[in-house]
Amino acid sequence: MNQITHPPVVQLRFDDTAAAFAHKSDGQLRKSHLLFQMMNNPALVNAGARIAEWAFRLHLPVIWLVKNTIYQQFCGGETISEVKQVIQALGRHRIKTILDYGVEAKASEEDFERTANHLQQTLEVAREDSFIHIVSMKLSGLFRFALLEKVSRMDALNDAETAEWQRGIDRVDRICGAAAASGISIHVDAEHSWIQGAVDRIAWIMSERYNREQPTIINAVQMYRKDRQAFLEASLEHAQQHGYLCAVKLVRGAYMEKERARAAAMSYPDPIHATLEDTHRAYNRALEFCLSHLGDMYVCNASHNEASCRLMAELMQRYHIPNDHPLTATAQLYGMSDNISYVMARAGYNVEKYLPYGPVREVIPYLIRRTRENTSAGGQMSRELGLLHRELLRRKEK
Ligand SMILES: Cc1cc2nc3c(=O)[nH]c(=O)nc-3n(C[C@H](O)[C@H](O)[C@H](O)COP(=O)(O)OP(=O)(O)OC[C@H]3O[C@@H](n4cnc5c(N)ncnc54)[C@H](O)[C@@H]3O)c2cc1C
């Protein structure tokens, strides 16, 4: 429980590929290396994504191919029983799972109900498995997108829309209440800025109900947005005024291109920081803000950025926060940045892997988005490739 039992921060070595990939056999390592080599080529990624979309539309038998390559790298399995093996394997290395039913935005009331039922089933599984303590939730899978947009614009709702909004709130409340009763937390994912106002409003309502003692509702804050430091401070103030824990998941943000394109097309100021350096600065400042208010706040540092993860460790040391403090965590996506996850888990930090699961066909849009985002974010794929390459060489020279 105590920092003295863990190695000091200076020993956090993110280039320790032996520790990062100890869980992978030589064959698995070679397979991941080949996959990242292909994904490191943006032209190939774009062509592959188009071919996959086309093949699925024509019902061509590509599921096997996808499942044994990209899906296996980034997802846990199609069913809960498949995913359980992955969760156990992560758990053996002190890594917990954030379970995500990886189905993207939906449009009808039946779809929303189905997603809500899936989330409740996922909570049931989480209740029985001590390695899952968070389930992630996308509100665009539980509400009509246009309604979230309207609420975010603060337009008046008509009677039908008010009833629809209330049905959605009841659906979310059912999920959050069940999570609180089982001691599971919910990550409320951050989405496009034009629906985020509604997402934040729902997250605050649920936090006020369920974060009295535990960080049940954890709201994602995208630090690539210029206005998010002010939002973070307002979130803390709201929580303090209403007597609940302000729990946040810090992310840089996944929709930069879309955000910029929409702002340009509709002639409003770009909501995103002008440069990557500005985003890094904002993110790191937010991390320090949260850690310096720990107790009133819970923070999950959801990032693949080594400098931010190292900064988290340094700040925790500076503020005398034990490595495994229950109000802190760091999270990475399953199949990526194992050098951060496994090294930090070994050093005693609370580490989580975001693990999507679900039918291959349903998860394809998630996989395509993730691959494109990472290629466009510049560098993540080559970072992964470099680490895998180094580990392959190290094992050959052994
Ligand atoms: C566990 C987990 C959960 C996540 N949940 C969410 C979520 O709920 N919502 C969400 O939106 N994203 C989410 N993400 C994705 C996240 O927002 C980032 O897209 C991704 O993690 C890459 O950022 P990074 O911190 O890992 O580091 P880096 O790779 O160092 O940073 C890349 C990021 O910097 C920003 N950036 C890049 N270029 C520029 C530029 N020119 N100007 C300004 N900013 C720039 C972008 O946000 C880009 O994604 C999640 C990521 C993880 C690991």
The ligand as a MOL file (V3000), in Angstrom:
LIG
                    3D

  0  0  0     0  0            999 V3000
M  V30 BEGIN CTAB
M  V30 COUNTS 53 58 0 0 0
M  V30 BEGIN ATOM
M  V30 1 C -8.0370 4.4800 -22.0040 0
M  V30 2 C -8.3770 5.5090 -23.0400 0
M  V30 3 C -9.6660 6.0290 -23.1050 0
M  V30 4 C -9.9870 6.9990 -24.0630 0
M  V30 5 N -11.2360 7.5550 -24.0730 0
M  V30 6 C -11.5120 8.5790 -24.9020 0
M  V30 7 C -12.7420 9.2950 -24.8450 0
M  V30 8 O -13.6150 9.0080 -24.0190 0
M  V30 9 N -12.9390 10.3160 -25.7130 0
M  V30 10 C -11.9790 10.7190 -26.6290 0
M  V30 11 O -12.1970 11.6920 -27.3760 0
M  V30 12 N -10.8120 10.0650 -26.7060 0
M  V30 13 C -10.5500 9.0150 -25.8700 0
M  V30 14 N -9.3370 8.3860 -25.9550 0
M  V30 15 C -8.3920 8.7130 -27.0500 0
M  V30 16 C -7.5390 9.9430 -26.6840 0
M  V30 17 O -8.3510 11.0870 -26.6800 0
M  V30 18 C -6.3890 10.1880 -27.6720 0
M  V30 19 O -6.9090 10.3280 -28.9730 0
M  V30 20 C -5.3280 9.1240 -27.7230 0
M  V30 21 O -5.1540 8.4830 -26.4950 0
M  V30 22 C -3.9860 9.7680 -28.1340 0
M  V30 23 O -3.5590 10.7230 -27.1630 0
M  V30 24 P -2.4070 10.4120 -26.0900 0
M  V30 25 O -2.6590 11.1620 -24.8350 0
M  V30 26 O -2.3430 8.9470 -25.9440 0
M  V30 27 O -1.0350 10.9670 -26.6190 0
M  V30 28 P -0.3190 11.5480 -27.8840 0
M  V30 29 O -0.2090 10.4510 -28.8930 0
M  V30 30 O 0.9010 12.1810 -27.3960 0
M  V30 31 O -1.2530 12.7180 -28.4450 0
M  V30 32 C -1.9770 12.6600 -29.6180 0
M  V30 33 C -3.1880 13.5420 -29.4080 0
M  V30 34 O -2.8020 14.9150 -29.3400 0
M  V30 35 C -3.7700 15.7520 -29.9670 0
M  V30 36 N -3.1560 16.4140 -31.1230 0
M  V30 37 C -2.4620 15.8330 -32.1530 0
M  V30 38 N -2.0350 16.7400 -33.0420 0
M  V30 39 C -2.4760 17.9440 -32.5920 0
M  V30 40 C -2.3720 19.2760 -33.0950 0
M  V30 41 N -1.7330 19.5470 -34.2350 0
M  V30 42 N -2.9400 20.2640 -32.3760 0
M  V30 43 C -3.5910 20.0230 -31.2140 0
M  V30 44 N -3.7110 18.7870 -30.6890 0
M  V30 45 C -3.1820 17.7530 -31.3550 0
M  V30 46 C -4.9150 14.8110 -30.3890 0
M  V30 47 O -5.8400 14.7840 -29.3300 0
M  V30 48 C -4.2120 13.4650 -30.5300 0
M  V30 49 O -5.1050 12.3830 -30.3530 0
M  V30 50 C -9.0050 7.4290 -24.9910 0
M  V30 51 C -7.6980 6.9210 -24.9070 0
M  V30 52 C -7.3710 5.9820 -23.9410 0
M  V30 53 C -5.9600 5.4970 -23.8720 0
M  V30 END ATOM
M  V30 BEGIN BOND
M  V30 1 1 1 2
M  V30 2 1 2 3
M  V30 3 2 2 52
M  V30 4 2 3 4
M  V30 5 1 4 5
M  V30 6 1 4 50
M  V30 7 2 5 6
M  V30 8 1 6 7
M  V30 9 1 6 13
M  V30 10 2 7 8
M  V30 11 1 7 9
M  V30 12 1 9 10
M  V30 13 2 10 11
M  V30 14 1 10 12
M  V30 15 2 12 13
M  V30 16 1 13 14
M  V30 17 1 14 15
M  V30 18 1 14 50
M  V30 19 1 15 16
M  V30 20 1 16 17
M  V30 21 1 16 18
M  V30 22 1 18 19
M  V30 23 1 18 20
M  V30 24 1 20 21
M  V30 25 1 20 22
M  V30 26 1 22 23
M  V30 27 1 23 24
M  V30 28 2 24 25
M  V30 29 1 24 26
M  V30 30 1 24 27
M  V30 31 1 27 28
M  V30 32 2 28 29
M  V30 33 1 28 30
M  V30 34 1 28 31
M  V30 35 1 31 32
M  V30 36 1 32 33
M  V30 37 1 33 34
M  V30 38 1 33 48
M  V30 39 1 34 35
M  V30 40 1 35 36
M  V30 41 1 35 46
M  V30 42 1 36 37
M  V30 43 1 36 45
M  V30 44 2 37 38
M  V30 45 1 38 39
M  V30 46 1 39 40
M  V30 47 2 39 45
M  V30 48 1 40 41
M  V30 49 2 40 42
M  V30 50 1 42 43
M  V30 51 2 43 44
M  V30 52 1 44 45
M  V30 53 1 46 47
M  V30 54 1 46 48
M  V30 55 1 48 49
M  V30 56 2 50 51
M  V30 57 1 51 52
M  V30 58 1 52 53
M  V30 END BOND
M  V30 END CTAB
M  END
